[in-house]
Amino acid sequence: VPGTVDFNGQKLASDGSSILKIPFHTEEKLSRLSLTSDLLDGLDLLESKQYEQAIRLYEDCLQRAPDFRAIKIDLAVAHLKLGDLDRSIELLRSFEEEADQEELALYGMYLYNALAWNFLLTSELEKADKYSQLAIEAAPKNENVKGTRASVLIELGQLEEGKKLIQDMVDFRFANDQTLTAAMYLGFVYHLQNDPEAGRKYHDFVDAHIDLLAKDELLLYARIRGRMDQPGSGK
């Protein structure tokens, strides 16, 4: 049955129905269509945490279709998950500078959220605040965006506002990037509010699934635990 799949917010044809439209496509659109399968493979690689393979695939796609600039966002995410923040930020900044209004309308949320997360990791909180606000304005109901915004707000000391955004995100039956990161920061909030008993279950959840964390998440968690271990760190 002809249909579409969602790639980074853009609808892409998922089967042979694309072939019927070839005479009406520009050369640029044809190059993008030819990448559909590879780009979906790239998303699978990111999902399965095979970041090195994802980088190789996205670099090949970008070489084949250099005008498909949005590929840089997923390439940047792969570098981010490996802890290569400088390269991730470089790619995202490049897209931000080159993107036209149509591209920003399609991919702005992904761009801003990735930049916010990078700047959270580099402790550039003013920049993280700016980009997480742009991301949540673009997609106020997106769970990943809400998680990033909450993390930034908590780092800025706006504990209750941040906690409200992620309070319902932790499902102890399912451990993934989203639930584990939310648990990290909820545990941290309760510590800062001098309620360690309420926060312990969240960090116990993270500790039980520590092997699922990528390098960026491990960096954040180590930083949070280090701050919690400092004398007088709670209120």
PAPA-858250 format. One line per 4 residues: number of its first residue (from 1); for each residue x, y, z of N, C-alpha, C. Coordinates in Angstrom, 3 decimals, decimal comma, m for minus. Each point is the difference from the previous one (the first is absolute). Layout:
<recs>
NUM	X/Y/Z/X/Y/Z/X/Y/Z ~ ...
</recs>
This chain:
<recs>
1	0,857/m1,187/0,000/m0,857/1,187/0,000/0,889/1,232/0,000 ~ m0,159/0,902/m0,946/0,807/1,221/m0,006/m0,201/0,786/1,288 ~ 1,088/0,512/0,526/m0,089/0,772/1,224/1,238/0,827/0,179 ~ 0,145/0,568/1,175/1,178/0,807/0,289/0,555/m0,386/1,348
5	1,254/0,336/0,181/0,632/m0,150/1,298/0,526/1,365/0,387 ~ 0,171/0,201/1,282/0,423/1,295/0,504/1,493/m0,035/0,253 ~ 0,752/0,795/m0,747/1,439/0,108/0,224/0,318/1,426/0,397 ~ 0,401/0,186/1,284/0,338/1,327/0,497/m1,095/1,021/m0,281
9	m1,243/m0,455/0,096/m1,099/0,914/m0,194/m0,444/0,162/m1,436 ~ 0,709/m0,632/m0,942/m0,362/0,105/m1,405/m0,614/m1,302/m0,465 ~ m1,108/0,067/m0,720/m0,641/m1,199/m0,507/0,740/m0,497/m1,236 ~ 0,390/m1,260/0,035/0,705/m0,611/m1,121/m0,789/m1,201/m0,490
13	m0,047/m0,190/m1,296/m0,707/m1,153/m0,550/0,668/m1,278/0,455 ~ m0,809/m0,982/0,387/0,551/m1,204/0,615/0,049/m1,191/m0,935 ~ m0,474/0,142/m1,231/0,053/m1,158/m0,882/0,093/0,443/m1,454 ~ m0,344/m0,891/m0,894/0,177/0,256/m1,416/m0,849/1,118/m0,556
17	m0,913/0,543/0,774/m0,804/1,104/m0,516/0,873/1,186/m0,387 ~ 1,192/0,095/0,597/0,913/1,083/m0,348/0,423/m0,078/m1,453 ~ 0,190/m1,207/m0,505/0,489/m0,174/m1,358/m0,968/0,619/m1,002 ~ m1,290/m0,062/0,290/m0,998/0,543/m0,915/0,129/1,507/m0,138
21	0,632/0,635/0,964/0,082/1,457/0,004/1,322/0,513/m0,557 ~ 0,902/m0,898/m0,383/1,336/0,398/m0,405/0,010/1,058/m1,105 ~ m0,816/m0,093/m1,049/0,077/1,013/m1,053/m0,258/1,421/0,487 ~ m0,626/0,132/1,159/m0,363/1,326/0,478/0,979/0,527/1,052
25	1,057/m0,754/0,260/0,950/0,404/1,022/1,196/0,710/m0,608 ~ 0,509/0,986/0,717/1,247/0,639/m0,386/1,155/m0,934/0,340 ~ 1,173/0,346/m0,499/1,179/m0,824/0,297/0,268/m0,044/1,498 ~ m0,194/1,139/0,668/0,221/0,039/1,444/m0,971/m0,921/0,728
29	m1,276/0,038/m0,398/m0,986/m0,856/0,658/0,283/m1,473/m0,268 ~ 0,474/m0,302/m1,201/0,340/m1,389/m0,311/1,130/m0,496/0,886 ~ 0,999/0,854/0,233/1,117/m0,418/0,847/m0,477/m0,275/1,414 ~ m0,968/0,775/0,463/m0,533/m0,221/1,340/m0,817/m1,286/0,064
33	m0,782/m0,251/m1,021/m0,777/m1,236/m0,026/0,897/m1,222/0,025 ~ 1,125/0,077/m0,704/0,903/m1,147/m0,057/0,643/m0,284/1,344 ~ m0,061/0,976/0,912/0,604/m0,166/1,323/m0,987/m0,506/1,043 ~ m1,264/m0,088/m0,351/m1,024/m0,319/0,994/0,330/m1,253/0,794
37	0,340/m1,072/m0,681/0,291/m1,261/0,687/1,200/0,141/0,923 ~ 1,055/0,675/m0,482/1,197/0,177/0,821/m0,293/0,854/1,229 ~ m0,793/1,039/m0,175/m0,309/0,869/1,127/m0,828/m0,724/1,058 ~ m0,898/m0,839/m0,432/m0,761/m0,804/0,960/0,905/m1,009/0,696
41	0,966/m0,552/m0,738/0,993/m0,875/0,628/0,793/0,772/1,045 ~ 0,297/1,259/m0,305/0,729/0,825/0,953/m0,765/0,200/1,288 ~ m1,298/0,217/m0,111/m0,826/0,132/1,202/0,000/m1,286/0,821 ~ m0,013/m1,134/m0,686/0,079/m1,288/0,704/1,333/m0,130/0,728
45	1,073/0,452/m0,635/1,323/m0,067/0,629/0,057/0,896/1,236 ~ m0,580/1,185/m0,090/m0,040/0,872/1,170/m0,811/m0,637/1,121 ~ m1,126/m0,575/m0,359/m0,874/m0,627/0,998/0,696/m1,159/0,701 ~ 0,814/m0,744/m0,751/0,705/m1,152/0,567/1,383/0,372/0,537
49	0,279/1,310/0,077/1,232/0,529/0,593/1,266/m0,415/m0,757 ~ m0,133/m0,245/m1,283/1,151/m0,305/m0,848/0,467/1,306/m0,652 ~ 0,587/0,847/0,820/0,255/1,372/m0,420/1,119/0,118/m1,033 ~ 1,051/m0,804/0,125/1,078/0,068/m0,994/m0,511/m0,367/m1,387
53	m0,810/m1,052/m0,063/m0,577/m0,404/m1,289/m0,935/1,082/m0,536 ~ m0,756/0,627/0,882/m0,901/1,077/m0,422/0,789/1,162/m0,584 ~ 1,116/0,324/0,614/0,836/1,090/m0,514/0,488/m0,306/m1,404 ~ 0,477/m1,208/m0,204/0,488/m0,364/m1,339/m1,125/0,086/m1,030
57	m1,172/m0,476/0,363/m1,124/0,019/m0,934/m0,429/1,437/m0,311 ~ m0,121/0,831/1,024/m0,443/1,376/m0,226/1,033/0,806/m0,784 ~ 1,278/m0,242/0,262/1,030/0,696/m0,770/m0,076/m0,376/m1,471 ~ m0,270/m1,272/m0,274/m0,156/m0,442/m1,387/m1,230/0,654/m0,632
61	m1,093/0,049/0,735/m1,219/0,632/m0,524/0,229/1,478/m0,293 ~ 0,705/0,670/0,887/0,251/1,426/m0,181/0,908/0,258/m1,195 ~ 0,930/m0,911/m0,222/0,876/0,128/m1,162/m0,788/m0,192/m1,293 ~ m0,953/m0,913/0,030/m0,814/m0,272/m1,192/m1,038/1,088/m0,255
65	m0,460/0,646/1,054/m1,026/1,042/m0,142/0,352/1,184/0,903 ~ 1,033/0,760/m0,356/0,470/1,082/0,878/m1,032/1,093/0,247 ~ m0,984/0,123/m0,887/m1,029/1,018/0,198/m1,074/m0,429/0,996 ~ 0,009/m1,263/0,381/m0,949/m0,495/1,002/0,617/0,253/1,372
69	0,002/1,277/0,377/0,759/0,443/1,165/m0,509/m0,576/1,311 ~ m1,264/m0,379/0,052/m0,570/m0,499/1,253/0,674/m1,278/0,484 ~ 0,699/m0,698/m0,904/0,741/m1,196/0,414/1,002/0,350/1,092 ~ 0,477/1,241/m0,019/0,988/0,421/1,001/m0,541/m0,112/1,421
73	m1,307/0,133/0,154/m0,566/m0,073/1,349/0,163/m1,399/0,579 ~ m0,359/m1,016/m0,769/0,140/m1,367/0,504/1,462/m0,407/0,118 ~ 0,839/0,499/m0,904/1,435/m0,240/0,122/0,521/0,631/1,289 ~ m0,476/1,194/0,302/0,406/0,675/1,232/m0,449/m0,767/1,236
77	m1,204/m0,568/m0,044/m0,498/m0,782/1,135/0,883/m1,220/0,239 ~ 0,426/m0,654/m1,072/0,877/m1,168/0,148/1,311/0,397/0,671 ~ 0,577/1,127/m0,414/1,230/0,481/0,642/m0,262/0,372/1,456 ~ m1,129/0,619/0,259/m0,373/0,368/1,362/m0,046/m1,215/0,908
81	m0,623/m1,081/m0,473/m0,154/m1,192/0,833/1,333/m0,674/0,290 ~ 1,007/0,290/m0,838/1,342/m0,532/0,248/0,847/0,956/0,840 ~ m0,588/1,124/0,383/0,727/0,964/0,812/0,840/0,975/m0,784 ~ m0,112/m0,002/m1,326/0,761/0,921/m0,845/m0,809/1,282/m0,164
85	m0,002/0,810/1,034/m0,872/1,169/0,033/0,437/1,079/m0,976 ~ 1,306/0,192/m0,145/0,488/1,038/m0,913/m0,481/m0,252/m1,425 ~ 0,127/m1,240/m0,465/m0,434/m0,325/m1,357/m1,517/0,104/m0,119 ~ m0,704/m0,416/1,029/m1,458/0,088/m0,020/m0,456/1,451/m0,128
89	0,564/0,868/0,811/m0,372/1,415/m0,046/0,382/0,616/m1,339 ~ 1,161/m0,374/m0,516/0,442/0,514/m1,301/m1,011/m0,335/m1,101 ~ m0,465/m1,228/m0,025/m0,971/m0,421/m1,010/m1,332/0,731/0,163 ~ m0,445/0,137/1,228/m1,278/0,664/0,248/0,063/1,483/m0,334
93	1,101/0,641/0,357/0,174/1,414/m0,331/0,035/0,195/m1,513 ~ 0,646/m0,931/m0,682/0,066/0,068/m1,455/m1,395/m0,046/m0,602 ~ m0,818/m0,929/0,488/m1,374/m0,082/m0,508/m0,777/1,261/0,339 ~ 0,173/0,501/1,209/m0,722/1,205/0,421/0,323/1,183/m0,912
97	1,258/0,123/m0,389/0,424/1,113/m0,850/m0,477/m0,157/m1,442 ~ m0,085/m1,242/m0,475/m0,318/m0,249/m1,408/m1,493/m0,169/m0,263 ~ m0,759/m0,372/0,996/m1,401/m0,387/m0,208/m0,852/1,176/m0,455 ~ m0,914/m0,288/m0,912/m0,974/1,009/m0,397/m1,240/m0,132/0,890
101	m0,984/0,856/m0,235/m1,183/0,015/0,867/m0,788/m1,304/m0,065 ~ m0,061/m0,597/m1,183/m0,717/m1,272/m0,130/0,683/m1,097/0,812 ~ 1,328/m0,037/m0,063/0,739/m1,011/0,763/m0,155/0,230/1,497 ~ 0,030/1,252/0,422/m0,171/0,287/1,425/m1,402/m0,360/0,474
105	m0,979/0,198/m0,870/m1,364/m0,384/0,370/m0,118/m1,507/0,184 ~ 0,700/m0,765/m0,839/m0,055/m1,460/0,077/0,865/m0,562/1,119 ~ 1,187/0,560/0,157/1,010/m0,638/0,852/0,436/0,848/1,189 ~ m0,588/1,202/0,161/0,454/0,892/1,055/m0,055/m0,616/1,383
109	m1,081/m0,713/0,297/m0,130/m0,609/1,321/1,153/m0,945/0,291 ~ 0,375/m0,822/m0,985/1,093/m0,950/0,177/1,331/0,726/0,170 ~ 0,195/1,040/m0,808/1,223/0,797/0,085/0,131/0,648/1,366 ~ m1,029/0,708/0,432/0,072/0,737/1,259/0,139/m0,943/1,193
113	m0,702/m1,118/m0,034/0,090/m0,943/1,110/1,400/m0,597/0,105 ~ 0,589/m0,336/m1,148/1,353/m0,568/0,010/1,026/1,025/0,463 ~ m0,147/1,250/m0,437/0,916/1,043/0,470/m0,158/0,221/1,502 ~ m1,234/0,026/0,479/m0,233/0,187/1,433/0,654/m1,110/0,814
117	m0,126/m1,237/m0,467/0,582/m1,128/0,732/1,522/0,077/m0,001 ~ 0,583/0,372/m1,141/1,445/0,183/m0,065/0,468/1,056/0,991 ~ m0,686/1,133/0,019/0,433/1,088/0,876/m0,279/m0,314/1,469 ~ m0,985/m0,829/0,275/m0,180/m0,499/1,364/1,220/m0,815/0,413
121	0,472/m0,837/m0,904/1,156/m0,847/0,287/1,275/0,808/0,179 ~ 0,141/1,093/m0,750/1,197/0,837/0,114/m0,148/1,070/1,077 ~ m1,117/m0,045/0,729/m0,289/0,937/1,096/m0,120/1,445/m0,469 ~ m0,377/0,192/m1,255/m0,276/1,344/m0,517/m1,503/0,237/0,140
125	m0,399/0,304/1,226/m1,423/m0,023/0,332/m0,798/1,120/m0,654 ~ 0,627/1,130/m0,261/m0,722/1,080/m0,675/m0,407/m0,433/m1,407 ~ 0,930/m0,657/m0,698/m0,307/m0,503/m1,343/m0,997/m1,156/0,071 ~ 0,175/m0,865/0,980/m0,937/m1,117/0,160/m1,409/0,510/0,269
129	m0,102/1,048/0,799/m1,298/0,604/0,297/m0,637/0,556/m1,271 ~ 0,785/0,724/m0,786/m0,508/0,597/m1,245/m0,545/m1,065/m0,949 ~ 0,803/m1,037/m0,243/m0,400/m0,985/m1,004/m1,091/m0,938/0,508 ~ 0,004/m0,308/1,289/m1,077/m0,855/0,514/m1,330/0,742/m0,017
133	0,044/1,318/0,188/m1,224/0,797/m0,101/m0,508/0,029/m1,437 ~ 0,915/0,165/m0,966/m0,394/m0,034/m1,411/m0,605/m1,357/m0,361 ~ 0,599/m1,060/0,517/m0,486/m1,350/m0,312/m1,396/m0,227/0,555 ~ m0,227/0,422/1,229/m1,309/m0,270/0,602/m1,079/0,911/m0,577
137	0,393/1,163/m0,496/m0,961/0,838/m0,717/m0,411/m0,660/m1,308 ~ 0,957/m0,694/m0,629/m0,289/m0,673/m1,267/m0,795/m1,284/0,193 ~ 0,219/m0,683/1,126/m0,665/m1,297/0,229/m0,288/m0,163/1,492 ~ m0,999/0,706/0,517/m0,238/0,011/1,449/m0,430/m1,329/0,596
141	m0,475/m0,930/m0,823/m0,467/m1,282/0,529/0,990/m1,138/m0,225 ~ 1,092/0,267/m0,686/0,979/m1,048/m0,277/0,725/m0,400/1,284 ~ m0,008/m1,276/0,311/0,556/m0,473/1,271/1,504/0,233/0,101 ~ 0,731/m0,218/m1,090/1,444/0,221/0,042/0,325/1,471/0,226
145	m0,737/0,860/m0,664/0,201/1,440/0,162/m0,330/0,427/1,428 ~ m1,085/m0,516/0,543/m0,366/0,322/1,378/1,073/m0,477/0,970 ~ 0,571/m1,177/m0,272/1,052/m0,509/0,862/1,235/0,876/m0,016 ~ 0,380/0,468/m1,184/1,152/0,895/m0,101/m0,274/1,306/0,729
149	m1,166/0,572/m0,252/m0,350/1,270/0,651/m0,010/m0,153/1,513 ~ m0,545/m1,087/0,488/m0,032/m0,241/1,443/1,406/m0,084/0,578 ~ 0,880/m0,712/m0,684/1,373/m0,147/0,477/0,688/1,355/0,103 ~ m0,215/0,840/m1,006/0,601/1,337/0,008/m0,572/0,835/1,139
153	m1,311/m0,026/0,165/m0,623/0,777/1,074/0,518/m0,426/1,367 ~ 0,151/m1,292/0,198/0,507/m0,497/1,284/1,427/0,469/0,223 ~ 0,817/m0,048/m1,035/1,375/0,490/0,113/0,025/1,494/0,315 ~ m0,999/0,725/m0,481/m0,083/1,440/0,262/m0,603/0,308/1,366
157	m0,399/m1,038/0,731/m0,564/0,194/1,329/m1,505/0,159/0,037 ~ m0,659/m0,128/m1,148/m1,461/0,100/m0,057/m0,583/m1,404/0,200 ~ 0,115/m0,478/1,233/m0,230/m1,411/0,294/m1,441/m0,436/m0,222 ~ m0,943/0,748/0,522/m1,401/m0,419/m0,117/m0,481/0,033/m1,447
161	0,411/1,034/m0,728/m0,408/0,098/m1,404/0,574/m1,163/m0,802 ~ 1,263/m0,326/0,266/0,615/m1,126/m0,693/m0,628/m1,324/0,389 ~ m0,269/m0,162/1,294/m0,576/m1,259/0,484/m1,369/m0,261/m0,615 ~ m0,788/1,037/m0,161/m1,339/m0,171/m0,571/0,046/m0,574/m1,410
165	1,016/0,369/m0,755/0,091/m0,459/m1,388/0,314/m1,487/m0,112 ~ 0,704/m0,545/1,002/0,446/m1,396/m0,119/m0,587/m0,930/1,059 ~ m0,840/0,533/0,871/m0,519/m0,798/1,113/m0,673/m1,288/m0,464 ~ m0,672/0,059/m1,139/m0,748/m1,170/m0,477/0,742/m0,793/m1,070
169	1,245/0,333/m0,239/0,743/m0,679/m1,066/0,631/m1,313/0,439 ~ 0,206/m0,174/1,276/0,700/m1,189/0,474/m0,982/m1,152/0,172 ~ 0,211/m1,020/m0,791/m0,754/m1,247/0,132/1,016/m1,070/0,380 ~ m0,081/m0,464/1,236/1,007/m0,932/0,501/m0,045/m1,354/m0,696
173	m0,992/m0,214/m0,836/m0,057/m1,251/m0,763/0,812/0,072/m1,282 ~ 0,316/1,222/m0,429/0,675/0,176/m1,280/1,211/0,909/0,173 ~ 1,169/m0,545/m0,258/1,235/0,778/0,093/0,463/0,376/m1,400 ~ 0,035/1,296/m0,284/0,544/0,485/m1,261/0,616/1,374/0,239
177	0,506/0,611/m1,059/0,666/1,295/0,151/m0,889/1,004/0,731 ~ m1,236/0,057/m0,396/m0,916/0,999/0,536/m0,314/m0,233/1,470 ~ m0,362/m1,241/0,355/m0,378/m0,274/1,386/1,199/0,089/0,936 ~ 1,163/m0,429/m0,471/1,186/0,017/0,854/0,500/1,419/0,241
181	m0,018/0,829/m1,033/0,433/1,382/0,183/m0,965/0,749/0,910 ~ m1,294/m0,223/m0,182/m0,978/0,618/0,895/0,233/m0,448/1,438 ~ 0,297/m1,278/0,192/0,255/m0,517/1,348/1,245/0,630/0,613 ~ 1,039/0,193/m0,805/1,214/0,664/0,498/m0,341/1,346/0,625
185	m0,760/0,785/m0,755/m0,269/1,365/0,442/m1,062/0,068/1,089 ~ m0,950/m0,914/0,008/m0,959/m0,019/1,106/0,697/m0,347/1,310 ~ 0,902/m0,981/m0,047/0,765/m0,322/1,191/0,819/1,179/0,481 ~ 0,559/0,745/m0,939/0,804/1,179/0,323/m0,865/1,095/0,622
189	m1,176/0,221/m0,565/m0,906/1,018/0,542/m0,355/m0,309/1,450 ~ m0,368/m1,236/0,271/m0,380/m0,348/1,371/1,182/0,144/0,953 ~ 1,195/m0,281/m0,478/1,189/0,218/0,824/0,151/1,482/0,323 ~ m0,127/0,840/m1,023/0,133/1,440/0,210/m1,095/0,540/0,906
193	m1,143/m0,658/0,002/m1,111/0,409/0,865/0,051/m0,682/1,363 ~ 1,130/m0,619/0,283/0,238/m0,635/1,297/m1,012/m1,098/0,303 ~ m0,306/m0,774/m1,041/m0,920/m1,134/0,151/0,622/m1,224/m0,679 ~ 1,150/m0,470/0,508/0,710/m1,087/m0,675/m0,779/m1,300/m0,070
197	m0,875/m0,238/0,972/m0,778/m1,242/m0,028/m0,917/m0,041/m1,219 ~ m0,605/1,133/m0,326/m0,885/0,055/m1,168/0,780/m0,182/m1,294 ~ 1,257/0,422/0,008/0,794/m0,079/m1,216/0,760/m1,294/m0,193 ~ 0,151/m0,782/1,071/0,848/m1,191/m0,084/m0,485/m0,995/m1,050
201	m1,314/m0,188/m0,102/m0,514/m1,001/m0,939/0,356/0,344/m1,444 ~ 0,124/1,287/m0,285/0,327/0,400/m1,369/1,440/m0,349/m0,348 ~ 0,897/0,268/0,910/1,397/m0,331/m0,278/0,260/m1,494/0,121 ~ m0,765/m0,696/0,820/0,087/m1,467/0,008/m0,396/m0,559/m1,366
205	m1,000/0,604/m0,603/m0,452/m0,401/m1,341/1,106/0,228/m1,028 ~ 0,645/1,152/0,075/1,107/0,285/m0,924/1,145/m0,975/0,229 ~ 0,361/m0,216/1,250/1,111/m0,903/0,312/m0,268/m1,415/m0,508 ~ m1,245/m0,423/0,059/m0,349/m1,355/m0,446/0,117/m0,159/m1,509
209	0,005/1,125/m0,716/0,041/m0,052/m1,468/1,143/0,847/m0,549 ~ 1,061/0,104/0,785/1,115/0,872/m0,369/0,627/m0,406/m1,331 ~ m0,099/m1,284/m0,335/0,598/m0,491/m1,244/m0,733/0,511/m1,236 ~ m1,186/0,550/0,170/m0,761/0,521/m1,138/0,361/1,442/m0,337
213	0,767/0,650/0,855/0,316/1,408/m0,207/1,108/0,169/m1,026 ~ m0,177/0,958/m0,898/1,049/0,384/m0,939/0,959/0,962/0,699 ~ 1,082/0,380/m0,696/1,040/0,805/0,640/m0,518/1,352/0,470 ~ m0,900/0,608/m0,766/m0,522/1,300/0,426/m0,792/m0,133/1,298
217	m0,795/m1,042/0,110/m0,806/m0,210/1,200/0,869/m0,399/1,192 ~ 1,031/m0,782/m0,250/0,934/m0,355/1,067/0,709/1,235/0,537 ~ 0,365/0,912/m0,902/0,641/1,244/0,412/m0,918/0,804/0,916 ~ m1,251/0,125/m0,388/m0,952/0,745/0,818/m0,218/m0,656/1,355
221	m0,149/m1,318/m0,009/m0,289/m0,700/1,251/1,186/0,082/0,956 ~ 1,203/m0,144/m0,534/1,191/0,120/0,846/0,093/1,404/0,596 ~ m0,349/0,982/m0,785/0,051/1,382/0,482/m1,048/0,231/1,085 ~ m1,191/m0,528/m0,208/m1,060/0,134/1,002/0,395/m0,682/1,306
225	0,490/m1,230/m0,097/0,371/m0,723/1,222/1,160/0,675/0,708 ~ 0,939/0,541/m0,778/1,116/0,718/0,605/m0,462/1,219/0,778 ~ m0,945/0,718/m0,538/m0,529/1,174/0,694/m0,800/m0,405/1,234 ~ m0,687/m1,125/m0,075/m0,761/m0,469/1,154/0,916/m0,424/1,140
229	1,197/m0,440/m0,342/0,946/m0,460/1,020/0,710/1,146/0,709 ~ m0,141/1,212/m0,527/0,655/1,144/0,621/m0,717/0,379/1,292 ~ 0,740/0,289/1,059/m0,633/0,379/1,268/m0,890/1,229/m0,174 ~ m1,187/m0,070/0,576/m0,907/1,140/m0,049/m0,636/0,247/m1,342
233	0,003/m1,024/m0,881/m0,551/0,220/m1,340/m1,515/0,070/0,000 ~ m0,663/m0,632/1,006/m1,450/0,121/0,109/m0,370/1,312/0,653 ~ m1,261/0,372/m0,125/m0,432/1,261/0,595/m0,169/m0,149/1,499
</recs>
